């Protein structure tokens, strides 16, 4: 009997260790509901649409580089420098055609969604501690300006991934964002070092704070040296620890006399896994600089429930306002009405098929992903996006998806299509960022 228990215990331990390293493949996310009514959509409105199964993204990372620059691999170890380049992600295999991808991206399809595969990372430049612009870095920035010129959306969206994430998985999530904007937005992945093992989650949180200054440097670099109208930031899960701390650094530097404007646009924290008290303190440093700060929360989020237990403090995506000081609480409630802070309460009971414990709702749920896309592309207020206002239990303002959300979308979409058509102007030039710099 003892021998059996020992064997069973070793088997369980082996399974836990194996699962801790498992990274499920990133697949094309469910089609956002804004693409489902059969009318002209963001793809159709893009005059420079690339009709193939490859997606190119810009990236920046403070992971240690390994291998040739034309086919980089990045370790889980932090680097002192910030490396920049272009990532190529493929939807499906070599035989997957654009018509198939378009059908899956504009309809509800029961078939298995194709996988997003990272084909290549081409490193073009690095930013050292002294901040000097090397010829390679200038060339990379020029590629970004070329992409902005070709894009109807003149912002750059920086995507900051969560903990326990490989570069491949993070690139797949960023590629989803670019793809479902109809390729209308320029997206840049900020890949910070994670241990890629959920048993080392605490190490990832520590590394996240170390990555925050690098994100702040990246935002300043783009704000000063590109033609982007605004720098938008989308953080997911523990990426909010990186983003919150990094944006606070940006905000504090912007207050110094003579500092350039960071040109912050939309800041969206999806299921933020960041210490709630620190998150609110950080907001006070940068919220007034941004066009808007959105925080999407699900109070039943099982991943954040576990994180709260590990960190012994509530998370910004599952907050407990009782943890705040009276002064911080007053500021937070006031910010929802006068400082451009929007709290989006994701209520699974109102949204069909959304798990009550969902953590990945920003890309995994067609209602929420639609709202994310509308926010970044059109900068509409919540009521104009079809959301419903609620008053918080202790005051302040919340926004939620009403049960009749689908009935509210058609007039929203009619207005958005008119805006998209007015923006659409073909721009001559090479179809890819790498070709543009060749």
MARDODO-629511 format. One record per residue (C-alpha): chain; x, y, z. Coordinates in nm, 4 decimals, padded with zeros to 6 digits, always signed. Example, Ala and Ser with C-alpha at 12.3 -4.5 7.8 and 13.67 -1.06 7.14 Angstrom:
 lumdren       px       py       pz
       A +01.2300 -00.4500 +00.7800
       A +01.3670 -00.1060 +00.7140
//
This chain:
 lumdren       px       py       pz
       A +00.0000 +00.0000 +00.0000
       A +00.2812 +00.2419 +00.0910
       A +00.4558 +00.1589 -00.2357
       A +00.1357 +00.2336 -00.4270
       A +00.0951 +00.5704 -00.2529
       A +00.4566 +00.6629 -00.3291
       A +00.4125 +00.5747 -00.6963
       A +00.0837 +00.7667 -00.7141
       A +00.2430 +01.0677 -00.5457
       A +00.5346 +01.0659 -00.7906
       A +00.2922 +01.0376 -01.0814
       A +00.0909 +01.3363 -00.9588
       A +00.4091 +01.5379 -00.9072
       A +00.5273 +01.4488 -01.2590
       A +00.1932 +01.5621 -01.4046
       A +00.2071 +01.8933 -01.2146
       A +00.5619 +01.9606 -01.3349
       A +00.4665 +01.8732 -01.6938
       A +00.1604 +02.0997 -01.6840
       A +00.3622 +02.3857 -01.5358
       A +00.5653 +02.4003 -01.8576
       A +00.2677 +02.3464 -02.0911
       A +00.1857 +02.6392 -02.3169
       A -00.1426 +02.5818 -02.5037
       A -00.1282 +02.6954 -02.8670
       A -00.2717 +03.0358 -02.9467
       A -00.5586 +02.9984 -03.1916
       A -00.7567 +03.2536 -03.3862
       A -00.9961 +03.4008 -03.1320
       A -01.3748 +03.3839 -03.1658
       A -01.5057 +03.6407 -03.4113
       A -01.6014 +03.9678 -03.2367
       A -01.9744 +04.0360 -03.2756
       A -01.9025 +04.3638 -03.4565
       A -01.7870 +04.1524 -03.7539
       A -02.0909 +03.9255 -03.7666
       A -02.3752 +04.1205 -03.9261
       A -02.2591 +04.0675 -04.2844
       A -02.2270 +04.4386 -04.3632
       A -01.8998 +04.6098 -04.4626
       A -01.6448 +04.5659 -04.1829
       A -01.3000 +04.6872 -04.0865
       A -01.1316 +04.4461 -04.3321
       A -01.3416 +04.5655 -04.6236
       A -01.2784 +04.9291 -04.5333
       A -00.8983 +04.8943 -04.5338
       A -00.7630 +05.0064 -04.8746
       A -00.4197 +04.8575 -04.7963
       A -00.5384 +04.5169 -04.6738
       A -00.2824 +04.2379 -04.7110
       A -00.4728 +03.9284 -04.8224
       A -00.2542 +03.6405 -04.7055
       A -00.2047 +03.4355 -04.3912
       A +00.0974 +03.6213 -04.2527
       A +00.0923 +03.9004 -03.9959
       A +00.3831 +04.1331 -03.9296
       A +00.4220 +04.3056 -03.5947
       A +00.6818 +04.5340 -03.4508
       A +00.8291 +04.4162 -03.1233
       A +01.0498 +04.5363 -02.8407
       A +01.1845 +04.3142 -02.5669
       A +01.4166 +04.3275 -02.2687
       A +01.4754 +03.9514 -02.2909
       A +01.8312 +03.8326 -02.3553
       A +01.8808 +03.7691 -02.7314
       A +02.0202 +03.4398 -02.8606
       A +02.1174 +03.3338 -03.2125
       A +02.1445 +03.5232 -03.5426
       A +01.9697 +03.8598 -03.5702
       A +01.7731 +03.7377 -03.8724
       A +01.6201 +03.4543 -03.6694
       A +01.6361 +03.5577 -03.3040
       A +01.5347 +03.3575 -03.0004
       A +01.4835 +03.5355 -02.6694
       A +01.5633 +03.3782 -02.3347
       A +01.3672 +03.4062 -02.0112
       A +01.6602 +03.6068 -01.8693
       A +01.6388 +03.9886 -01.8658
       A +01.8764 +04.1956 -02.0770
       A +02.0049 +04.5425 -01.9888
       A +01.9251 +04.6673 -02.3381
       A +01.5948 +04.6958 -02.5215
       A +01.5938 +04.4940 -02.8451
       A +01.3656 +04.5931 -03.1371
       A +01.2585 +04.4192 -03.4539
       A +00.9813 +04.2738 -03.6662
       A +00.7925 +03.9515 -03.5901
       A +00.6201 +03.7392 -03.8537
       A +00.3229 +03.5304 -03.7388
       A +00.1376 +03.2845 -03.9594
       A -00.2325 +03.1980 -03.9325
       A -00.2655 +02.8245 -03.9941
       A -00.0235 +02.6281 -04.2113
       A +00.1333 +02.7106 -04.5467
       A -00.1819 +02.6052 -04.7316
       A -00.4240 +02.8245 -04.5341
       A -00.5704 +03.0797 -04.7761
       A -00.6934 +03.4330 -04.7066
       A -01.0495 +03.3438 -04.8119
       A -01.0610 +03.0808 -04.5357
       A -00.9195 +03.3219 -04.2782
       A -01.1626 +03.5958 -04.3830
       A -01.4593 +03.3573 -04.3561
       A -01.3508 +03.2508 -04.0074
       A -01.2955 +03.6149 -03.9079
       A -01.6383 +03.7392 -04.0175
       A -01.8653 +03.4478 -03.9267
       A -01.9425 +03.2148 -03.6408
       A -01.7591 +02.8978 -03.7409
       A -01.7794 +02.5742 -03.5457
       A -01.4642 +02.4293 -03.7006
       A -01.1415 +02.4277 -03.5019
       A -00.9812 +02.7702 -03.5222
       A -00.6391 +02.7813 -03.6924
       A -00.3282 +02.8159 -03.4808
       A -00.1169 +03.1343 -03.4803
       A +00.2444 +03.0325 -03.5306
       A +00.5492 +03.2535 -03.4782
       A +00.7586 +03.2091 -03.7923
       A +01.0390 +03.4540 -03.7350
       A +01.1824 +03.7313 -03.5179
       A +01.4158 +03.9643 -03.7055
       A +01.6057 +04.1931 -03.4712
       A +01.6863 +04.5265 -03.6316
       A +01.8121 +04.7442 -03.3477
       A +01.8744 +04.7888 -02.9776
       A +01.8458 +05.0786 -02.7354
       A +02.1336 +05.0901 -02.4906
       A +02.1454 +05.2619 -02.1532
       A +02.2730 +05.5879 -02.3025
       A +01.9629 +05.6122 -02.5275
       A +02.1639 +05.6918 -02.8427
       A +01.9849 +05.6403 -03.1761
       A +02.1970 +05.4015 -03.3825
       A +02.1473 +05.3743 -03.7614
       A +01.9605 +05.0473 -03.7035
       A +01.7292 +05.2085 -03.4512
       A +01.6583 +05.4994 -03.6855
       A +01.5744 +05.2504 -03.9606
       A +01.3339 +05.0633 -03.7280
       A +01.1607 +05.3890 -03.6334
       A +01.1316 +05.4761 -04.0028
       A +00.9595 +05.1408 -04.0643
       A +00.7066 +05.2315 -03.7953
       A +00.6390 +05.5676 -03.9589
       A +00.5891 +05.3936 -04.2944
       A +00.3387 +05.1552 -04.1347
       A +00.1544 +05.4465 -03.9718
       A +00.1336 +05.6245 -04.3069
       A -00.0286 +05.3166 -04.4626
       A -00.2694 +05.2631 -04.1716
       A -00.6048 +05.4405 -04.1364
       A -00.5496 +05.4410 -03.7578
       A -00.2584 +05.6749 -03.6822
       A -00.1960 +05.5498 -03.3261
       A +00.0501 +05.2813 -03.2193
       A -00.0906 +05.0143 -02.9865
       A +00.1650 +04.8598 -02.7494
       A +00.0501 +04.5173 -02.6260
       A +00.1940 +04.3967 -02.2934
       A +00.1336 +04.0250 -02.2275
       A +00.0802 +03.8427 -01.8993
       A +00.2868 +03.6107 -01.6804
       A +00.3873 +03.2544 -01.7715
       A +00.3945 +03.3443 -02.1402
       A +00.6353 +03.2453 -02.4132
       A +00.7279 +03.4984 -02.6789
       A +00.5374 +03.2797 -02.9270
       A +00.2150 +03.2969 -02.7269
       A +00.2516 +03.6691 -02.6607
       A +00.3117 +03.7341 -03.0311
       A -00.0022 +03.5351 -03.1126
       A -00.2110 +03.7511 -02.8790
       A -00.0691 +04.0721 -03.0280
       A -00.1295 +03.9371 -03.3789
       A -00.4961 +03.8771 -03.2912
       A -00.5279 +04.2434 -03.2017
       A -00.3748 +04.3613 -03.5297
       A -00.5760 +04.1143 -03.7366
       A -00.9138 +04.2017 -03.5856
       A -00.8614 +04.5745 -03.6243
       A -00.8893 +04.4834 -03.9923
       A -00.5134 +04.5511 -04.0131
       A -00.6068 +04.9162 -03.9602
       A -00.3825 +04.9621 -03.6538
       A -00.0068 +04.9449 -03.6027
       A +00.0595 +04.7013 -03.3162
       A +00.3844 +04.6617 -03.1231
       A +00.4467 +04.3707 -02.8849
       A +00.6392 +04.4464 -02.5682
       A +00.7766 +04.1043 -02.4669
       A +00.9041 +04.1133 -02.1092
       A +01.0854 +03.8175 -01.9493
       A +00.8707 +03.5497 -01.7864
       A +00.9811 +03.2137 -01.6497
       A +00.7280 +03.0380 -01.8786
       A +00.6327 +02.8174 -01.5853
       A +00.3295 +02.8870 -01.3648
       A +00.5089 +02.7404 -01.0609
       A +00.7415 +03.0422 -01.0823
       A +00.4649 +03.3025 -01.0976
       A +00.6148 +03.4979 -00.8063
       A +00.9392 +03.5378 -01.0024
       A +00.7393 +03.6775 -01.2948
       A +00.5816 +03.9462 -01.0767
       A +00.9281 +04.0517 -00.9595
       A +01.0550 +04.0562 -01.3187
       A +00.7532 +04.2635 -01.4204
       A +00.8645 +04.5508 -01.1987
       A +01.2103 +04.5271 -01.3551
       A +01.0586 +04.5529 -01.7044
       A +00.8536 +04.8648 -01.6251
       A +01.1393 +05.1164 -01.6799
       A +01.2078 +04.9566 -02.0185
       A +00.8438 +05.0030 -02.1183
       A +00.8673 +05.3673 -02.0104
       A +01.1776 +05.4108 -02.2294
       A +00.9932 +05.2548 -02.5223
       A +00.6958 +05.4899 -02.4864
       A +00.9275 +05.7920 -02.4745
       A +01.1240 +05.6658 -02.7763
       A +00.8066 +05.6311 -02.9841
       A +00.6566 +05.9594 -02.8666
       A +00.9689 +06.1596 -02.9528
       A +01.0817 +05.9819 -03.2715
       A +00.7712 +05.8684 -03.4643
       A +00.4754 +06.0345 -03.6332
       A +00.2232 +05.8410 -03.4244
       A -00.0753 +06.0522 -03.3254
       A -00.0886 +05.8792 -02.9864
       A +00.0772 +05.5907 -02.8044
       A -00.1918 +05.3453 -02.6894
       A -00.1243 +05.0675 -02.4380
       A -00.3150 +04.7403 -02.3875
       A -00.2035 +04.5324 -02.0904
       A -00.3288 +04.1855 -02.0079
       A -00.3144 +04.0128 -01.6688
       A +00.0306 +04.0552 -01.5072
       A +00.1238 +04.2788 -01.7986
       A -00.0653 +04.5388 -01.5952
       A +00.2087 +04.5254 -01.3316
       A +00.4570 +04.6170 -01.6057
       A +00.2202 +04.8705 -01.7618
       A +00.0976 +05.0356 -01.4442
       A +00.4458 +05.0922 -01.3028
       A +00.5880 +05.1900 -01.6426
       A +00.3108 +05.4402 -01.7137
       A +00.3580 +05.5948 -01.3694
       A +00.7245 +05.6514 -01.4574
       A +00.6141 +05.8126 -01.7845
       A +00.3716 +06.0371 -01.5959
       A +00.6267 +06.1481 -01.3401
       A +00.8847 +06.2306 -01.6060
       A +00.6261 +06.4244 -01.8093
       A +00.5797 +06.6636 -01.5154
       A +00.9437 +06.7730 -01.5274
       A +00.9968 +07.1132 -01.6921
       A +01.0912 +07.0791 -02.0574
       A +00.9937 +06.7111 -02.0843
       A +00.8299 +06.6077 -02.4133
       A +00.4677 +06.4976 -02.4120
       A +00.4305 +06.1167 -02.3991
       A +00.1196 +06.1528 -02.6191
       A -00.0654 +05.8788 -02.4308
       A -00.3888 +05.7749 -02.5998
       A -00.6062 +05.4827 -02.4972
       A -00.4777 +05.2826 -02.2010
       A -00.6704 +04.9592 -02.1501
       A -00.5975 +04.7168 -01.8663
       A -00.7713 +04.3822 -01.9298
       A -00.8083 +04.1608 -01.6199
       A -00.5171 +04.3465 -01.4581
       A -00.3074 +04.1317 -01.2250
       A -00.1482 +04.4180 -01.0344
       A -00.1552 +04.5089 -00.6678
       A -00.4724 +04.7178 -00.6323
       A -00.3282 +04.9788 -00.3978
       A -00.0178 +05.0285 -00.6091
       A -00.2305 +05.0360 -00.9240
       A -00.4404 +05.3244 -00.7873
       A -00.1272 +05.5125 -00.6767
       A +00.0142 +05.4716 -01.0287
       A -00.3096 +05.5932 -01.1885
       A -00.2695 +05.9246 -01.0104
       A +00.0609 +05.9754 -01.1923
       A -00.0606 +05.9152 -01.5489
       A -00.4423 +05.9055 -01.5799
       A -00.4749 +06.2773 -01.6596
       A -00.2162 +06.2453 -01.9391
       A -00.4057 +05.9716 -02.1270
       A -00.7024 +06.0147 -02.3562
       A -00.8763 +05.7540 -02.1428
       A -00.7873 +05.4718 -01.9037
       A -01.0135 +05.1655 -01.9167
       A -00.9999 +04.8847 -01.6612
       A -01.1954 +04.5668 -01.7423
       A -01.2758 +04.3566 -01.4349
       A -01.4512 +04.0274 -01.3653
       A -01.5130 +03.9770 -00.9950
       A -01.5341 +03.5996 -01.0487
       A -01.1949 +03.5794 -01.2241
       A -01.0409 +03.2548 -01.0956
       A -00.6837 +03.3405 -01.1990
       A -00.6962 +03.6656 -01.0040
       A -00.8556 +03.4904 -00.7082
       A -00.5501 +03.2630 -00.6940
       A -00.3159 +03.5591 -00.7469
       A -00.4800 +03.7408 -00.4575
       A -00.4096 +03.4440 -00.2321
       A -00.0457 +03.4269 -00.3413
       A +00.0156 +03.8019 -00.3175
       A -00.2018 +03.8555 -00.0064
       A -00.3663 +04.1601 -00.1609
       A -00.6525 +04.2158 -00.4019
       A -00.5776 +04.2634 -00.7693
       A -00.6792 +04.5593 -00.9849
       A -00.8931 +04.3238 -01.1961
       A -01.0732 +04.1926 -00.8874
       A -01.0451 +04.4870 -00.6502
       A -01.1387 +04.5284 -00.2861
       A -01.1872 +04.9005 -00.2321
       A -01.1736 +04.8476 +00.1457
       A -00.7959 +04.8051 +00.1088
       A -00.7564 +05.1683 +00.0001
       A -00.6942 +05.4625 +00.2286
       A -00.9854 +05.7106 +00.2509
       A -00.7908 +05.9571 +00.0355
       A -00.7111 +05.6993 -00.2342
       A -01.0696 +05.5742 -00.2310
       A -01.2054 +05.9271 -00.2804
       A -00.9652 +05.9923 -00.5664
       A -01.0558 +05.6648 -00.7409
       A -01.4301 +05.7263 -00.7226
       A -01.3833 +06.0832 -00.8431
       A -01.1588 +05.9660 -01.1284
       A -01.4443 +05.7645 -01.2797
       A -01.6335 +06.0871 -01.3450
       A -01.3715 +06.3607 -01.3959
       A -01.0311 +06.2059 -01.4792
       A -01.1174 +05.9819 -01.7757
       A -01.1100 +05.6525 -01.5844
       A -01.3593 +05.3918 -01.7056
       A -01.4281 +05.0778 -01.5048
       A -01.5838 +04.8136 -01.7308
       A -01.7532 +04.5522 -01.5135
       A -01.7696 +04.2263 -01.7072
       A -02.0725 +04.0393 -01.5708
       A -02.0686 +03.6823 -01.7080
       A -02.4331 +03.6397 -01.6094
       A -02.5224 +03.8979 -01.8762
       A -02.2995 +03.7571 -02.1521
       A -02.3908 +03.4321 -02.3314
       A -02.1419 +03.1448 -02.2914
       A -01.8881 +03.3476 -02.0904
       A -01.7521 +03.1466 -01.7985
       A -01.8107 +03.3040 -01.4600
       A -01.4393 +03.2490 -01.3851
       A -01.3073 +03.3881 -01.7139
       A -00.9682 +03.5604 -01.7123
       A -00.9077 +03.5775 -02.0900
       A -01.2340 +03.7535 -02.1731
       A -01.0744 +04.0443 -02.3635
       A -00.9973 +03.8182 -02.6607
       A -01.1939 +03.5041 -02.5755
       A -01.5419 +03.6598 -02.5647
       A -01.6986 +03.8160 -02.8784
       A -01.8805 +04.0881 -02.6819
       A -01.5795 +04.2068 -02.4839
       A -01.3376 +04.1850 -02.7777
       A -01.5787 +04.3984 -02.9801
       A -01.5747 +04.6662 -02.7136
       A -01.1934 +04.6579 -02.6983
       A -01.1694 +04.7058 -03.0755
       A -01.4232 +04.9896 -03.0814
       A -01.2400 +05.1622 -02.7977
       A -00.9014 +05.1555 -02.9697
       A -01.0219 +05.2303 -03.3210
       A -01.2865 +05.4939 -03.2541
       A -01.2326 +05.6282 -02.9004
       A -01.6039 +05.6298 -02.8222
       A -01.7431 +05.6883 -02.4746
       A -01.8951 +05.3776 -02.3102
       A -02.2571 +05.4838 -02.3668
       A -02.1774 +05.5406 -02.7356
       A -02.0306 +05.1872 -02.7528
       A -02.3529 +05.0285 -02.6254
       A -02.2517 +04.9856 -02.2611
       A -02.4800 +05.0625 -01.9688
       A -02.3984 +05.2894 -01.6758
       A -02.4158 +05.1652 -01.3171
       A -02.3465 +05.3420 -00.9910
       A -02.0822 +05.1769 -00.7755
       A -02.1779 +05.0465 -00.4335
       A -01.9658 +05.3199 -00.2726
       A -02.0204 +05.5819 -00.5414
       A -01.8391 +05.6459 -00.8645
       A -01.9352 +05.5185 -01.2071
       A -01.9199 +05.1702 -01.3594
       A -02.0029 +05.0472 -01.7075
       A -02.1287 +04.7017 -01.7973
       A -02.2539 +04.4935 -02.0887
       A -02.6363 +04.4895 -02.0692
       A -02.8249 +04.1770 -02.1663
       A -02.9548 +04.3584 -02.4762
       A -02.6027 +04.4565 -02.5900
       A -02.6547 +04.2966 -02.9326
       A -02.9651 +04.5089 -02.9869
       A -02.7669 +04.8239 -02.9073
       A -02.4857 +04.7524 -03.1548
       A -02.6500 +04.8137 -03.4990
       A -02.6803 +05.1932 -03.4647
       A -02.3278 +05.2036 -03.3169
       A -02.1926 +05.0130 -03.6184
       A -02.3769 +05.2309 -03.8702
       A -02.1990 +05.5360 -03.7359
       A -01.8622 +05.3581 -03.7239
       A -01.8789 +05.2480 -04.0877
       A -01.9261 +05.6061 -04.1981
       A -01.6141 +05.7016 -04.0004
       A -01.4125 +05.4138 -04.1493
       A -01.5094 +05.5060 -04.5056
       A -01.4088 +05.8674 -04.4503
       A -01.0640 +05.7570 -04.3275
       A -00.9922 +05.5064 -04.6048
       A -00.7273 +05.6412 -04.8423
       A -00.4989 +05.4038 -05.0340
       A -00.1274 +05.4615 -04.9781
       A +00.1240 +05.3386 -05.2311
       A +00.4195 +05.1391 -05.1103
       A +00.5433 +04.7910 -05.0162
       A +00.2989 +04.5619 -04.8437
       A +00.5209 +04.4613 -04.5519
       A +00.7314 +04.6442 -04.2979
       A +01.0439 +04.4423 -04.3807
       A +01.0029 +04.5095 -04.7525
       A +00.9687 +04.8789 -04.6783
       A +01.3118 +04.8796 -04.5207
       A +01.4793 +04.6602 -04.7796
//
